[in-house]
Amino acid sequence: MSEKLEAAPVNLESSGETNLSALKRTLDIGFLDLGCSAGDSLLKGREMWQCNGVGIDLDAAKVTRAVEEGRLAFQADARTIHEDGASFRVVQGVHFLEHLPDLETALAVVASAARMCSEAIFFRQPWFDADESLASIGLKLYWSDWTGHPNHMSAADLVKALEALVAEGPLQHFAVWGCDPIRSSDHPSVHPLSSPMDQHQYEESAHGPKPLAEPFDFPVYRECVAAGFVSVTSSAAIEIREQAKSWHLIASSMSPSLQQRLLSA
């Protein structure tokens, strides 16, 4: 595949199409990227799913940047995009859920994603589960104190949402992982509680000294990764399992024997 995708208009109306289904019939699109921003996640998605994708974002300026970079993207709302009936092999959201206004909205978006995919849904977000434990020892993860992250969705929230979607039928199985462990306060993602909001990697000169704790006795990761599978033998599911070999499994609807059979397949 070429490095750049064919550029797309900022919105559907200027493309001459009336909805996402029409655009999908016109172009060969395999995955939908929710909250695509300037399009980096589209490139990573194409590498992971081995197909072209289309991205949507509410921010017109970000979509314009994505289009200028040759990405296929347009301005749309992930909360209502399911209404036109389009379907994709995969629906992904990479560092997207935390930007939604609240948990209720995020749960609705995850549910609609499950009804739009034929193989899998896939979400990555920052790890928020350790916020209280870290605060108790005077620490925080910098992304947990961003004004742009109003939705601190936990791994347990994702597990509960995916369990419901398996019970209701859109999904056959799910799994949730922790990715890239943070083992102590020495990690640059860890800040003192007194550090200002909206920061990035820790620098003592900018953020002040932080308590040097022993290795954490509770789980801390950089990311939480969640996937729901329409079929555990699909090409998307196989790719996710391959990626997940380096992740820590938190919860799964698959029995240990099924997991072992799939890993050895």
Phi, psi and omega per residue, in radians:
M1 nan 2.609 3.114
S2 -1.274 2.872 -3.084
E3 -1.199 -0.577 -3.097
K4 -2.005 2.505 3.010
L5 -1.479 2.774 3.079
E6 -1.075 2.316 -3.103
A7 -1.142 2.588 -3.128
A8 -2.121 2.748 3.063
P9 -1.182 2.840 -3.104
V10 -1.192 -0.554 3.128
N11 -2.415 2.855 -3.060
L12 -1.122 -0.661 -3.064
E13 -1.036 -0.736 -3.105
S14 -1.256 -0.220 3.108
S15 -1.517 -0.160 -3.089
G16 1.513 -0.051 3.081
E17 -1.727 2.714 -3.087
T18 -1.790 -0.321 3.119
N19 -2.761 3.071 -3.074
L20 -1.154 -0.613 3.105
S21 -1.035 -0.749 3.137
A22 -1.132 -0.726 3.113
L23 -1.100 -0.695 -3.122
K24 -1.162 -0.596 3.088
R25 -1.191 -0.503 -3.101
T26 -1.376 -0.622 -3.045
L27 -2.105 2.764 3.123
D28 -1.504 1.658 -3.042
I29 -2.127 2.233 -3.111
G30 -1.862 -0.442 -3.117
F31 -2.425 2.683 3.089
L32 -1.933 2.284 -3.129
D33 -1.914 1.928 -3.132
L34 -1.442 2.266 -3.124
G35 1.163 0.934 -2.985
C36 -1.276 -0.242 -3.109
S37 0.925 -2.302 -3.092
A38 -1.474 0.063 2.946
G39 1.859 -0.010 3.134
D40 -1.051 -0.680 -3.128
S41 -1.179 -0.423 3.047
L42 -1.158 -0.725 3.110
L43 -1.141 -0.759 3.136
K44 -1.164 -0.657 3.096
G45 -1.129 -0.703 3.123
R46 -1.107 -0.668 3.095
E47 -1.161 -0.694 -3.085
M48 -1.295 -0.779 -3.035
W49 -1.656 -0.149 3.112
Q50 1.011 0.777 3.057
C51 -2.778 2.900 3.099
N52 -1.350 2.641 3.130
G53 -2.298 2.879 3.047
V54 -2.144 2.424 -3.129
G55 -1.956 2.622 3.024
I56 -2.243 2.602 3.085
D57 -2.721 2.561 3.106
L58 -1.282 -0.460 -3.049
D59 -1.449 1.897 -3.081
A60 -1.086 -0.621 -3.135
A61 -1.141 -0.694 3.111
K62 -1.170 -0.705 3.114
V63 -1.112 -0.711 3.097
T64 -1.034 -0.751 3.102
R65 -1.100 -0.712 3.119
A66 -1.075 -0.771 -3.140
V67 -1.137 -0.707 3.117
E68 -1.098 -0.474 3.085
E69 -1.514 0.070 3.097
G70 1.519 0.276 3.113
R71 -1.512 2.669 3.057
L72 -1.562 1.833 -3.017
A73 -2.675 2.681 3.040
F74 -2.662 2.879 -3.107
Q75 -1.432 2.156 3.121
A76 -2.840 2.897 -3.088
D77 -1.817 2.086 -3.125
A78 -1.096 -0.355 -3.123
R79 -1.297 -0.318 -3.090
T80 -2.221 -0.025 -3.025
I81 -1.099 -0.417 -3.128
H82 -1.206 -0.284 -2.993
E83 -1.187 -0.333 -3.127
D84 -1.573 0.013 2.966
G85 1.444 0.172 3.127
A86 -1.219 2.676 3.074
S87 -2.372 2.701 -3.048
F88 -2.467 2.761 3.023
R89 -1.024 -0.835 -3.072
V90 -2.331 2.448 2.924
V91 -2.038 2.155 -3.085
Q92 -2.144 2.717 2.998
G93 -2.476 1.913 -3.047
V94 -1.860 1.932 -3.053
H95 0.895 0.987 -3.074
F96 -2.143 -0.791 -3.026
L97 -1.037 -0.611 -3.099
E98 -1.172 -0.319 -3.135
H99 -1.524 -0.155 3.108
L100 -1.274 2.730 -2.973
P101 -1.176 -0.496 -3.084
D102 -2.857 3.015 -3.106
L103 -1.108 -0.717 -3.114
E104 -1.024 -0.761 3.107
T105 -1.109 -0.763 -3.128
A106 -1.087 -0.734 3.118
L107 -1.078 -0.694 3.125
A108 -1.152 -0.679 3.133
V109 -1.174 -0.736 3.103
V110 -1.072 -0.740 3.135
A111 -1.123 -0.735 3.130
S112 -1.193 -0.597 3.075
A113 -1.059 -0.716 -3.132
A114 -1.103 -0.506 -3.123
R115 -1.529 -0.092 3.137
M116 -1.826 -0.080 -3.034
C117 -1.905 2.679 3.067
S118 -1.858 -0.234 -3.140
E119 -2.175 -0.885 -3.027
A120 -2.859 2.729 2.854
I121 -1.950 2.645 -3.027
F122 -2.593 2.138 -3.126
F123 -2.283 2.410 2.990
R124 -2.160 2.424 3.095
Q125 -2.642 2.898 3.058
P126 -1.106 2.765 3.113
W127 -1.500 2.095 3.138
F128 -1.962 -0.093 -2.992
D129 -1.165 -0.377 -3.062
A130 -1.660 0.099 -3.015
D131 -0.993 -0.838 -3.089
E132 -1.189 -0.739 -3.133
S133 -1.115 -0.716 3.122
L134 -1.182 -0.719 3.139
A135 -1.063 -0.552 -3.112
S136 -1.179 -0.325 3.100
I137 -2.022 0.363 3.016
G138 1.399 0.445 -3.068
L139 -2.272 2.907 3.049
K140 -2.717 2.779 2.972
L141 -1.580 2.343 -2.951
Y142 -1.028 -0.606 -3.107
W143 -1.265 -0.268 3.102
S144 -1.361 -0.093 -3.124
D145 -2.175 0.714 3.076
W146 -1.819 2.370 3.068
T147 -1.134 -0.434 -3.136
G148 -1.445 0.046 3.137
H149 -2.081 1.246 -3.127
P150 -1.285 -0.386 -3.056
N151 -1.831 1.758 3.130
H152 -1.613 1.294 -3.084
M153 -1.334 2.236 -3.103
S154 -1.572 2.915 3.035
A155 -1.042 -0.672 3.120
A156 -1.105 -0.652 3.074
D157 -1.072 -0.755 3.141
L158 -1.169 -0.721 3.113
V159 -1.056 -0.818 -3.127
K160 -1.066 -0.747 3.135
A161 -1.118 -0.755 -3.104
L162 -1.260 -0.622 3.050
E163 -1.015 -0.732 3.138
A164 -1.139 -0.669 -3.120
L165 -1.257 -0.520 3.013
V166 -1.220 -0.745 -3.141
A167 -1.129 -0.640 -3.107
E168 -1.377 -0.417 3.027
G169 2.048 -0.385 3.124
P170 -1.067 -0.584 -3.112
L171 -1.960 2.603 3.076
Q172 -1.582 -0.715 -3.120
H173 -2.620 2.960 3.081
F174 -2.592 2.899 2.990
A175 -2.687 2.618 3.101
V176 -2.310 2.388 -3.067
W177 -2.281 2.776 2.851
G178 -1.765 2.417 -3.030
C179 -2.230 2.302 3.077
D180 1.176 1.407 -3.055
P181 -1.121 2.551 3.019
I182 -1.976 1.977 -2.919
R183 -1.680 -0.357 -3.125
S184 -2.749 3.070 -3.126
S185 -1.233 -0.147 3.082
D186 -1.171 -0.345 -3.077
H187 -1.130 2.410 -3.092
P188 -1.181 -0.202 3.059
S189 -1.383 -0.222 -3.089
V190 -1.667 2.235 -3.138
H191 -2.077 2.785 2.924
P192 -1.208 2.647 3.123
L193 -1.002 -0.500 -3.102
S194 -1.333 -0.147 3.137
S195 -1.077 2.510 -3.139
P196 -1.093 2.878 3.083
M197 -1.262 2.852 2.973
D198 1.047 0.805 3.117
Q199 -1.842 3.071 3.076
H200 -2.136 -2.383 -3.067
Q201 -1.048 2.529 -3.073
Y202 -1.172 2.344 2.962
E203 -2.383 2.134 -3.039
E204 -1.029 -0.651 -3.106
S205 -1.123 -0.492 -3.116
A206 -1.705 -0.504 -2.962
H207 -2.031 -0.063 3.114
G208 1.436 2.935 -3.136
P209 -1.209 2.660 3.098
K210 -2.185 2.632 3.097
P211 -1.019 2.311 3.106
L212 -1.647 1.752 -3.086
A213 -1.549 2.801 2.927
E214 -1.115 2.941 3.062
P215 -0.856 2.382 -3.071
F216 -1.039 2.414 3.086
D217 -1.763 0.379 3.047
F218 -2.457 2.700 -3.039
P219 -1.265 2.286 3.059
V220 -2.367 2.289 3.121
Y221 -2.346 2.891 3.010
R222 -1.359 -0.606 -3.060
E223 -2.381 2.672 2.907
C224 -1.953 2.283 -3.112
V225 -2.092 2.321 -3.116
A226 -2.315 2.438 3.112
A227 -2.423 2.474 3.017
G228 -2.130 2.386 -3.010
F229 -2.011 2.218 2.948
V230 -1.312 -0.643 3.049
S231 -2.446 2.246 -3.127
V232 -1.355 -0.109 3.112
T233 -1.865 0.102 3.128
S234 -1.211 2.860 3.134
S235 -1.130 -0.604 3.108
A236 -1.151 -0.745 3.133
A237 -1.108 -0.687 3.115
I238 -1.103 -0.744 3.132
E239 -1.146 -0.715 3.118
I240 -1.095 -0.761 3.129
R241 -1.098 -0.628 3.114
E242 -1.133 -0.796 3.106
Q243 -1.094 -0.655 -3.009
A244 -1.279 -0.093 -3.134
K245 -1.051 -0.429 -3.141
S246 -1.771 0.096 -3.132
W247 -1.772 2.841 3.108
H248 -1.724 2.074 -3.131
L249 -1.253 2.198 3.117
I250 -1.714 -0.780 -3.128
A251 -2.745 2.601 3.113
S252 -2.702 2.553 3.053
S253 -1.456 -0.155 -3.117
M254 -1.481 2.405 3.088
S255 -1.171 2.710 3.097
P256 -0.968 -0.646 -3.134
S257 -1.188 -0.673 3.091
L258 -1.159 -0.742 3.110
Q259 -1.024 -0.744 -3.127
Q260 -1.156 -0.726 3.107
R261 -1.092 -0.729 -3.129
L262 -1.196 -0.694 3.132
L263 -1.158 -0.525 -3.108
S264 -1.610 -0.061 -3.105
A265 -1.214 nan nan
